[in-house]
Amino acid sequence: MRTRAVSLAVGTAVFAIATWAAQADTITAGPFSVEVSRALTVRCDGQILFSGDRCVAYRGLKPGAPALVRTLEKGALSRNKNCVTLLARDGRNVFRREVMVTPEALHVTYEIQVFGATGGTHLQYELLSPAATLDGSSYNATTGLLRRARKTVSGAIDSKKSAPFQHLLRTCVYLALKSPTLACTMDFNPMGPWQGISNYGESWNTSLHHDGEQVHFSMLCSSARNGATFTGKIIIRPGGKPYEAVHRNDALAYTASFPTTLALNFSESDTNDTYQLCPPATPNGKPFRWREPKNVRIVQRAAGGLLRRDFATAMDSGDDGILELEQPSGLYLLTLNVHDAKEATGPFDVTGPDGPLLRGFQVPRGRFLDKTIPVRSRKGKIFLRFSGKWKINALALQLILQEHEDFILERPYWNMEAGLDTQQP
């Protein structure tokens, strides 16, 4: 389960203030812009995509639902570069909304914590969009709660031809919109829904209706008559990529073993069908290379056998070795083999994309070390830094989860640290 860096009940708000765009009150990147204000105003291609949001108690599709947090009156606003966060406390209820703007995507992340009677059956978070912006837009919507039962439906939004407070779409997980002035996709909770026990919920999807002036993108947390915690994330991207181009829609495959996607032997002669040679100067076109070949040398021993005899190590200058591996983004098992029949090895460190993997490791002369540790490939690459008195005979990567499957392990949820002081009125 993901770990969220949320501190809404205790602590003091500490924010780094920086400038992202030329205008002090607007964050702009690519086709997106968001106003730095308590009210949520998001533009795409110059059009107002969202003109507000609200958190209310659900009592059916009826006007006048009671507000659980009055964000415009109670909110505290802050900014860190391309992120803007609203924190609000209304009585015992708290709300957090973060908007991150990049040229590739705009992220809206929220969390609602409600304590006590809500006045409804569900918690409801809504994004509000002007009907004038969406009217006439064609759409392709991927709908369905179960992954294996999802389907894509097509249509057009026209608030004048549909009755207010009746659903336009239900259980939508992905929406591609297109009009003469707007083209974008909306990905609802793409990091993977998770429903816990008791009163915790995470958005699975959205359902759309309109009130004559605004289109409501409604997300619900059930069993919330007496309070709950409700979270969700919406990612808006430019263009019109179909759901299948962003997410896989096939069933999960379960396995007791993990495929080896890359295996390297740090030798200039020994190889087999599984392990490839990895000399300091790697030929072009290989999915691996030493960043600074001049800092690396291969030592050959007379005995030891495949993966146990030759090894890569630093030149006499003792410089670090940085190994770049190209692998699809995801989670891997990394196995390192270290052995030297003549001399002791270490101490040495190995650092990966997320920090230290090994620290102060030592291997006595003639002993073998086979160490397996998890490592992530981010944006298609893994960088390994070897420092100290390091040696490495062989390396193997086994794929555990591809990035799009990684909904059960810890992943970043918030992009900006924030806290709300308990004394705020």
Secondary structure, 3 states (H helix, E strand, C coil): CCCCCCECCCCCCCCCCCCCCCCCCEEEECCEEEECCCCCCEEECCEEEECEEEEEEECCCCCCCCECCCHHHHEEEEEECCEEEEEEEECCEEEEEEEEECCCCEEEEEEEEEECCCCCCEEEEEEEEEHHHHCCCEEEEEECCCHHHCEEEEEECCHHHCCCCCCCEEEEEEEEEEECCEEEEEEECCCCCCCCCCCEEECCCEEEEECCCEEEEEEEECCCCCEEEEEEEEEEEECCCCHHHHCCCCCCCCCCCCCEEEEEECCCCCCCCCCEECCCCCCCCCCEEECCHHHEEEECCCCCCCCCCCEEEECCCCCCEEEEEECCCEEEEEEEEEECCCCCEEEEEEEECCEEEEEEEEECCCCEEEEEEEEEEECCEEEEEEEECCEECEEEEEEEEEHHHCCCCCCCCCCCCCECCCCCC
